[in-house]
Amino acid sequence: MKNKKTEHIREEDMSVRELSVLMLKSFDSAQQYVDKRFESITHEVRSGFKKVETQINTINRNNVNVVRQEDFNKLENRVTDIEEVLELKIKKN
């Protein structure tokens, strides 16, 4: 009794050249898939970085108009000193 798989392979003996062509096509197909996926990921990463850059620029623009706490405290102390010198009384809530 013969094995059907063995019989099938014998009927379709491949030459080394045919096998190499088949493998080359397989590798090319895999390479095309990887290339497309890589391009897609590259596009996603670039898009993400553009969004991050936009957000950073927005934050930087907003920071220009922000008074730092340290500067605010200094200003508050100076105003308090001036009020004391001028003997002004201010209601504190």
Beta strands, then each sheet from edge to edge (+ up, - down):
end
